[in-house]
Amino acid sequence: MDQDVVISLTNAAMQLALKVALPLMLAGLAVGLIVSLFQAITQIQEQTLSFIPKIMVTFAVLVIGGPWMLGQLTGYAIELWSSIPSVIG
């Protein structure tokens, strides 16, 4: 196994991690922005007001996108395990 294979596997793993985590991060970012705008407009500075909606949206994204995320991860794992003989030999 040479450096090109290691770099390729690392690159694929990092791309998959970003692809799987991006919906969660974008949903949290959008909700955080909306809540902060609401807090700025109404001048309500309550910490739990920004925390609870982010948790709810993150959970909803996990419920909706969870099967897709799991499919991506298992597909990568199957591809990785099946490529072991060609990488070693």
KEPA-610281 format. One record per residue (C-alpha): residue number from 1; residue in three letters; z, y, x. Coordinates in nm, 3 decimals. Layout:
% residues N
<r><num>NUM</num><residuo>ALA</residuo><zz>Z</zz><yy>Y</yy><xx>X</xx></r>
...
***
This chain:
% residues 89
<r><num>1</num><residuo>MET</residuo><zz>0.000</zz><yy>0.000</yy><xx>0.000</xx></r>
<r><num>2</num><residuo>ASP</residuo><zz>-0.110</zz><yy>0.324</yy><xx>0.161</xx></r>
<r><num>3</num><residuo>GLN</residuo><zz>-0.024</zz><yy>0.687</yy><xx>0.096</xx></r>
<r><num>4</num><residuo>ASP</residuo><zz>-0.313</zz><yy>0.745</yy><xx>-0.144</xx></r>
<r><num>5</num><residuo>VAL</residuo><zz>-0.184</zz><yy>0.479</yy><xx>-0.382</xx></r>
<r><num>6</num><residuo>VAL</residuo><zz>0.169</zz><yy>0.618</yy><xx>-0.371</xx></r>
<r><num>7</num><residuo>ILE</residuo><zz>0.045</zz><yy>0.973</yy><xx>-0.434</xx></r>
<r><num>8</num><residuo>SER</residuo><zz>-0.174</zz><yy>0.850</yy><xx>-0.721</xx></r>
<r><num>9</num><residuo>LEU</residuo><zz>0.113</zz><yy>0.660</yy><xx>-0.885</xx></r>
<r><num>10</num><residuo>THR</residuo><zz>0.349</zz><yy>0.955</yy><xx>-0.843</xx></r>
<r><num>11</num><residuo>ASN</residuo><zz>0.091</zz><yy>1.194</yy><xx>-0.985</xx></r>
<r><num>12</num><residuo>ALA</residuo><zz>0.033</zz><yy>0.971</yy><xx>-1.288</xx></r>
<r><num>13</num><residuo>ALA</residuo><zz>0.407</zz><yy>0.935</yy><xx>-1.349</xx></r>
<r><num>14</num><residuo>MET</residuo><zz>0.466</zz><yy>1.310</yy><xx>-1.330</xx></r>
<r><num>15</num><residuo>GLN</residuo><zz>0.174</zz><yy>1.382</yy><xx>-1.563</xx></r>
<r><num>16</num><residuo>LEU</residuo><zz>0.310</zz><yy>1.131</yy><xx>-1.812</xx></r>
<r><num>17</num><residuo>ALA</residuo><zz>0.659</zz><yy>1.281</yy><xx>-1.793</xx></r>
<r><num>18</num><residuo>LEU</residuo><zz>0.518</zz><yy>1.627</yy><xx>-1.858</xx></r>
<r><num>19</num><residuo>LYS</residuo><zz>0.300</zz><yy>1.502</yy><xx>-2.144</xx></r>
<r><num>20</num><residuo>VAL</residuo><zz>0.593</zz><yy>1.326</yy><xx>-2.311</xx></r>
<r><num>21</num><residuo>ALA</residuo><zz>0.846</zz><yy>1.608</yy><xx>-2.259</xx></r>
<r><num>22</num><residuo>LEU</residuo><zz>0.616</zz><yy>1.898</yy><xx>-2.346</xx></r>
<r><num>23</num><residuo>PRO</residuo><zz>0.645</zz><yy>1.870</yy><xx>-2.728</xx></r>
<r><num>24</num><residuo>LEU</residuo><zz>1.025</zz><yy>1.876</yy><xx>-2.704</xx></r>
<r><num>25</num><residuo>MET</residuo><zz>1.028</zz><yy>2.172</yy><xx>-2.470</xx></r>
<r><num>26</num><residuo>LEU</residuo><zz>0.774</zz><yy>2.371</yy><xx>-2.672</xx></r>
<r><num>27</num><residuo>ALA</residuo><zz>0.961</zz><yy>2.311</yy><xx>-2.996</xx></r>
<r><num>28</num><residuo>GLY</residuo><zz>1.289</zz><yy>2.420</yy><xx>-2.839</xx></r>
<r><num>29</num><residuo>LEU</residuo><zz>1.121</zz><yy>2.726</yy><xx>-2.689</xx></r>
<r><num>30</num><residuo>ALA</residuo><zz>0.966</zz><yy>2.827</yy><xx>-3.020</xx></r>
<r><num>31</num><residuo>VAL</residuo><zz>1.289</zz><yy>2.786</yy><xx>-3.214</xx></r>
<r><num>32</num><residuo>GLY</residuo><zz>1.484</zz><yy>2.968</yy><xx>-2.946</xx></r>
<r><num>33</num><residuo>LEU</residuo><zz>1.242</zz><yy>3.259</yy><xx>-2.960</xx></r>
<r><num>34</num><residuo>ILE</residuo><zz>1.256</zz><yy>3.278</yy><xx>-3.340</xx></r>
<r><num>35</num><residuo>VAL</residuo><zz>1.635</zz><yy>3.261</yy><xx>-3.346</xx></r>
<r><num>36</num><residuo>SER</residuo><zz>1.667</zz><yy>3.524</yy><xx>-3.072</xx></r>
<r><num>37</num><residuo>LEU</residuo><zz>1.436</zz><yy>3.756</yy><xx>-3.266</xx></r>
<r><num>38</num><residuo>PHE</residuo><zz>1.645</zz><yy>3.699</yy><xx>-3.578</xx></r>
<r><num>39</num><residuo>GLN</residuo><zz>1.961</zz><yy>3.773</yy><xx>-3.382</xx></r>
<r><num>40</num><residuo>ALA</residuo><zz>1.812</zz><yy>4.089</yy><xx>-3.236</xx></r>
<r><num>41</num><residuo>ILE</residuo><zz>1.698</zz><yy>4.213</yy><xx>-3.576</xx></r>
<r><num>42</num><residuo>THR</residuo><zz>2.022</zz><yy>4.138</yy><xx>-3.759</xx></r>
<r><num>43</num><residuo>GLN</residuo><zz>2.249</zz><yy>4.204</yy><xx>-3.457</xx></r>
<r><num>44</num><residuo>ILE</residuo><zz>2.432</zz><yy>3.876</yy><xx>-3.515</xx></r>
<r><num>45</num><residuo>GLN</residuo><zz>2.544</zz><yy>3.746</yy><xx>-3.174</xx></r>
<r><num>46</num><residuo>GLU</residuo><zz>2.675</zz><yy>3.401</yy><xx>-3.259</xx></r>
<r><num>47</num><residuo>GLN</residuo><zz>2.623</zz><yy>3.131</yy><xx>-2.995</xx></r>
<r><num>48</num><residuo>THR</residuo><zz>2.608</zz><yy>2.839</yy><xx>-3.237</xx></r>
<r><num>49</num><residuo>LEU</residuo><zz>2.332</zz><yy>3.010</yy><xx>-3.432</xx></r>
<r><num>50</num><residuo>SER</residuo><zz>2.089</zz><yy>2.944</yy><xx>-3.149</xx></r>
<r><num>51</num><residuo>PHE</residuo><zz>2.226</zz><yy>2.602</yy><xx>-3.053</xx></r>
<r><num>52</num><residuo>ILE</residuo><zz>2.224</zz><yy>2.415</yy><xx>-3.384</xx></r>
<r><num>53</num><residuo>PRO</residuo><zz>1.861</zz><yy>2.489</yy><xx>-3.485</xx></r>
<r><num>54</num><residuo>LYS</residuo><zz>1.740</zz><yy>2.378</yy><xx>-3.142</xx></r>
<r><num>55</num><residuo>ILE</residuo><zz>1.922</zz><yy>2.046</yy><xx>-3.178</xx></r>
<r><num>56</num><residuo>MET</residuo><zz>1.783</zz><yy>1.994</yy><xx>-3.527</xx></r>
<r><num>57</num><residuo>VAL</residuo><zz>1.425</zz><yy>2.071</yy><xx>-3.422</xx></r>
<r><num>58</num><residuo>THR</residuo><zz>1.454</zz><yy>1.853</yy><xx>-3.111</xx></r>
<r><num>59</num><residuo>PHE</residuo><zz>1.577</zz><yy>1.566</yy><xx>-3.325</xx></r>
<r><num>60</num><residuo>ALA</residuo><zz>1.293</zz><yy>1.620</yy><xx>-3.575</xx></r>
<r><num>61</num><residuo>VAL</residuo><zz>1.034</zz><yy>1.621</yy><xx>-3.296</xx></r>
<r><num>62</num><residuo>LEU</residuo><zz>1.185</zz><yy>1.301</yy><xx>-3.158</xx></r>
<r><num>63</num><residuo>VAL</residuo><zz>1.169</zz><yy>1.134</yy><xx>-3.500</xx></r>
<r><num>64</num><residuo>ILE</residuo><zz>0.812</zz><yy>1.246</yy><xx>-3.563</xx></r>
<r><num>65</num><residuo>GLY</residuo><zz>0.673</zz><yy>1.206</yy><xx>-3.212</xx></r>
<r><num>66</num><residuo>GLY</residuo><zz>0.896</zz><yy>0.924</yy><xx>-3.093</xx></r>
<r><num>67</num><residuo>PRO</residuo><zz>0.651</zz><yy>0.641</yy><xx>-3.162</xx></r>
<r><num>68</num><residuo>TRP</residuo><zz>0.376</zz><yy>0.826</yy><xx>-2.976</xx></r>
<r><num>69</num><residuo>MET</residuo><zz>0.608</zz><yy>0.898</yy><xx>-2.682</xx></r>
<r><num>70</num><residuo>LEU</residuo><zz>0.723</zz><yy>0.536</yy><xx>-2.670</xx></r>
<r><num>71</num><residuo>GLY</residuo><zz>0.362</zz><yy>0.419</yy><xx>-2.684</xx></r>
<r><num>72</num><residuo>GLN</residuo><zz>0.270</zz><yy>0.642</yy><xx>-2.392</xx></r>
<r><num>73</num><residuo>LEU</residuo><zz>0.562</zz><yy>0.519</yy><xx>-2.184</xx></r>
<r><num>74</num><residuo>THR</residuo><zz>0.505</zz><yy>0.151</yy><xx>-2.260</xx></r>
<r><num>75</num><residuo>GLY</residuo><zz>0.132</zz><yy>0.186</yy><xx>-2.195</xx></r>
<r><num>76</num><residuo>TYR</residuo><zz>0.203</zz><yy>0.337</yy><xx>-1.856</xx></r>
<r><num>77</num><residuo>ALA</residuo><zz>0.458</zz><yy>0.067</yy><xx>-1.775</xx></r>
<r><num>78</num><residuo>ILE</residuo><zz>0.216</zz><yy>-0.212</yy><xx>-1.874</xx></r>
<r><num>79</num><residuo>GLU</residuo><zz>-0.060</zz><yy>-0.055</yy><xx>-1.668</xx></r>
<r><num>80</num><residuo>LEU</residuo><zz>0.175</zz><yy>-0.015</yy><xx>-1.372</xx></r>
<r><num>81</num><residuo>TRP</residuo><zz>0.299</zz><yy>-0.374</yy><xx>-1.389</xx></r>
<r><num>82</num><residuo>SER</residuo><zz>-0.052</zz><yy>-0.513</yy><xx>-1.428</xx></r>
<r><num>83</num><residuo>SER</residuo><zz>-0.175</zz><yy>-0.320</yy><xx>-1.124</xx></r>
<r><num>84</num><residuo>ILE</residuo><zz>0.090</zz><yy>-0.465</yy><xx>-0.891</xx></r>
<r><num>85</num><residuo>PRO</residuo><zz>-0.128</zz><yy>-0.753</yy><xx>-0.763</xx></r>
<r><num>86</num><residuo>SER</residuo><zz>-0.416</zz><yy>-0.521</yy><xx>-0.676</xx></r>
<r><num>87</num><residuo>VAL</residuo><zz>-0.187</zz><yy>-0.267</yy><xx>-0.510</xx></r>
<r><num>88</num><residuo>ILE</residuo><zz>-0.011</zz><yy>-0.527</yy><xx>-0.296</xx></r>
<r><num>89</num><residuo>GLY</residuo><zz>-0.307</zz><yy>-0.742</yy><xx>-0.204</xx></r>
***
